[in-house]
Amino acid sequence: MKVAQIKVSNFNEFESRFSILSQLEPHFLLVFASRTLLADPQWFQRLRQCFPVAALLGCSTAGEIANDGVDDDCAVITAVHWQAGVPYCVETELAGMADSEAAGQRLASALNEQPLGGVIVLGQGVDINGSALLQGLVASLQTKVPVMGGLAGDGTAFSQTLVLSNEGISSHRIVAMAIPPEIHIGHGSFGGWQPFGPARRVTRSVGNVLFELDAEPALDVYKRYLGEYAAQLPASGLLFPFEMLGQDHQAMGVVRTILGVNEADGSLILAGDIIADGYLRLMHASNDALIEGAEAAAQAAQAMVTPANQSLGLLVSCVGRKLVMGSRIDEEIEAVADVFGQHVTLAGFYSYGEISPFVSSTECKLHNQTMTITILSESQR
């Protein structure tokens, strides 16, 4: 495997530097960029012109991750040449939140035509039920394989997100790339958030919309806990996610972020489904705990595969972590780089939802507020 990467802040910089990527003769490119940059149609046109054969996939972000750390308002373009050739990619348009599970089923139906070692999926980040998307995708795949990726971001605006695929750039698209069986995959997912306060029972919810906690409007309960932060909703919801508990009060290892609020009916819109009659508990985090979580995710991924020569590390972290850590955000990327060493090129983004299996399992979930890491490596012939 050979990997090359450039980071540019405008189209002119790309024009002067794309040869760094083209000389690699890449089989696919990952493009993570701010929504403003990615929305410019000349990006796709020029990428396709410069790389007529390579598979293209990427999305808008809430922060771009490169080998040297985290940036905003730029484009990180990573080119990969591997012995497996051009990867098979599929895509589907999302008709709305209610279409999420069916969209996953459509992707799986197309992916089943190819031998699979794993799947990378990138989807739009608003007006989507990420857990329903994964439920449809994973349940419909004929082969049980790890699924990794994330939901696109739009800074902290939660307004419009974009996805790049072989067909262009769209605000209503989900793209999936088949990872060939000969590629070695390692994955890890850890948070670093700590629960606080009592567990509250989910007394009314529909899909990913939470209406009541302990028979009270969920928004009222949430605002009481947030105090002065309540005036900054929904953005401040990223600082105080929910830990999801089962009916037995046992933690499930899944965190849910608040994506929106409805003042009219007192509901909270979460990034994924909620267990009916389960429990939710608020969480908070310290910078050191989040950095340790990123390091743990890297260690878990590396334990599954030893990177051979050059390898790719796909990092998808949550925008909420970025808000909490502020100026220290580079430290979680540095922690990952310290674990992997120089053989692994890091590329990724801050997202509205992270997609990864649990550690040492192929069971895939939509995560929030986590650092999820995928290593792709291959044996040299």
C-alpha positions, -999 to 999 in steps of 0.1 A, spaced: 0 0 0 12 35 -8 -5 66 7 0 103 -1 -18 133 14 -22 170 8 -40 197 27 -52 228 9 -73 258 19 -85 268 -16 -88 255 -52 -56 272 -64 -35 254 -38 -50 221 -51 -40 230 -87 -4 235 -76 -1 204 -55 -23 176 -69 7 161 -87 18 148 -53 -12 126 -54 -14 118 -91 22 104 -93 9 77 -69 -16 65 -95 -42 61 -67 -70 36 -67 -91 57 -44 -92 91 -28 -107 102 5 -117 139 6 -127 156 38 -134 193 36 -154 221 50 -189 224 35 -181 258 19 -152 243 0 -169 210 -10 -200 229 -22 -179 244 -51 -187 222 -81 -153 227 -96 -139 204 -69 -156 173 -82 -150 183 -118 -113 188 -113 -109 157 -91 -126 136 -117 -105 151 -145 -72 146 -126 -82 111 -114 -105 96 -141 -102 60 -128 -99 63 -90 -129 59 -67 -138 92 -50 -155 94 -17 -156 119 11 -178 144 29 -182 178 46 -170 180 81 -170 197 115 -132 197 113 -106 180 91 -81 155 104 -47 151 87 -13 136 96 -3 169 113 -35 174 133 -68 192 131 -79 221 109 -110 240 99 -121 254 65 -97 233 45 -97 201 24 -76 171 33 -72 148 3 -56 114 8 -47 91 -21 -43 53 -17 -27 29 -41 -30 -7 -31 -26 -41 -47 -64 -48 -46 -71 -23 -74 -100 2 -77 -125 -5 -49 -162 -11 -57 -184 18 -45 -221 21 -43 -244 49 -34 -280 58 -28 -301 89 -24 -318 94 10 -354 105 6 -356 116 43 -352 104 78 -379 77 74 -359 63 44 -328 56 65 -333 18 71 -344 12 34 -313 32 22 -291 8 42 -308 -21 26 -303 -7 -9 -266 -2 -2 -263 -38 11 -281 -52 -19 -255 -37 -42 -225 -45 -20 -236 -82 -19 -225 -84 -55 -188 -82 -44 -166 -103 -20 -163 -82 11 -137 -79 39 -154 -48 53 -173 -17 44 -166 21 47 -198 41 47 -202 79 46 -236 95 49 -252 129 51 -254 141 87 -288 159 90 -323 145 84 -310 110 89 -314 82 115 -279 68 116 -288 37 136 -316 28 113 -293 32 83 -269 8 99 -296 -16 109 -307 -19 73 -272 -22 60 -258 -47 84 -289 -69 85 -290 -71 47 -253 -79 41 -248 -115 32 -214 -116 49 -208 -105 84 -180 -79 81 -170 -48 100 -186 -15 89 -168 17 96 -173 54 87 -194 83 98 -220 110 92 -210 142 75 -206 174 94 -213 211 89 -193 227 117 -217 234 145 -244 247 122 -263 214 117 -278 230 86 -266 212 54 -240 184 49 -225 171 17 -212 137 5 -188 131 -23 -190 100 -45 -182 89 -80 -214 106 -92 -206 140 -77 -215 160 -46 -249 158 -30 -267 168 2 -289 137 2 -265 109 -5 -249 79 12 -219 62 -3 -203 29 7 -170 14 -4 -163 -23 -4 -130 -32 14 -116 -63 -4 -110 -94 17 -73 -93 12 -70 -60 31 -62 -63 68 -86 -43 91 -82 -31 126 -107 -10 144 -113 7 178 -139 29 194 -136 47 228 -151 78 244 -138 90 276 -171 105 288 -183 100 324 -220 97 335 -234 119 361 -268 123 378 -296 98 380 -307 75 352 -340 87 337 -365 63 322 -375 67 286 -413 69 289 -420 80 253 -399 79 222 -403 73 185 -372 61 167 -345 88 174 -370 114 188 -372 115 226 -404 129 239 -405 120 276 -382 111 305 -398 100 337 -432 111 321 -419 147 318 -412 165 285 -376 155 277 -366 190 268 -377 203 302 -357 177 320 -326 184 299 -328 221 303 -329 218 341 -296 199 340 -280 223 315 -288 254 335 -271 284 319 -261 262 289 -298 257 280 -299 291 262 -273 278 238 -292 247 226 -289 228 204 -252 235 201 -246 231 238 -262 196 236 -229 184 222 -213 191 256 -238 169 275 -247 137 256 -267 108 269 -254 74 280 -278 47 269 -288 21 295 -309 -11 290 -340 -19 309 -318 -36 335 -299 -2 340 -268 -17 325 -247 5 302 -247 -6 266 -215 12 255 -235 36 233 -237 74 236 -263 96 220 -258 132 209 -286 158 208 -289 170 172 -319 193 177 -347 204 199 -384 210 194 -397 237 216 -433 231 205 -436 195 217 -407 195 242 -388 167 224 -351 161 217 -339 148 184 -310 124 189 -284 111 164 -297 75 166 -325 53 179 -333 51 216 -343 19 234 -380 21 244 -384 16 281 -347 19 286 -328 46 305 -307 76 297 -281 93 319 -262 126 312 -225 126 306 -196 150 307 -159 148 300 -125 163 308 -98 169 282 -75 143 297 -102 116 296 -110 123 260 -73 121 250 -70 88 269 -101 75 250 -85 83 217 -53 65 227 -73 35 238 -91 34 204 -58 34 186 -44 7 208 -75 -15 202 -72 -10 164 -35 -18 164 -40 -49 185 -61 -63 156 -36 -57 128 1 -49 127 6 -21 101 29 -33 73 49 -6 56 25 22 47 -10 19 60 -41 41 62 -56 52 95 -92 65 91 -102 86 121 -138 97 127 -143 117 159 -173 136 172 -178 174 169 -188 174 206 -153 162 215 -138 191 195 -160 216 213 -150 203 247 -113 201 240 -110 235 222 -74 245 217 -62 211 229 -80 192 201 -47 183 183 -37 163 214 -61 135 207 -47 131 171 -12 133 185 -21 105 210 -32 83 181 -1 91 160 21 82 190 5 47 191 8 40 154 42 55 145 52 68 111 39 38 90 3 49 93 -10 80 74 -39 96 94 -70 110 76 -105 117 89 -130 142 101 -151 154 130 -186 141 125 -222 141 135 -221 104 142 -193 77 142 -198 43 127 -177 14 140 -179 -21 155 -173 -26 191 -138 -36 201 -130 -72 190 -164 -76 174 -180 -71 140 -212 -58 156 -215 -23 141 -232 6 159 -237 43 154 -217 60 181 -217 96 193 -189 114 212 -164 87 205 -131 85 186 -134 57 161 -103 44 143 -99 20 114 -65 8 101 -63 -5 66 -32 -24 57 -21 -51 33 7 -77 31 34 -69 6 39 -93 -22 
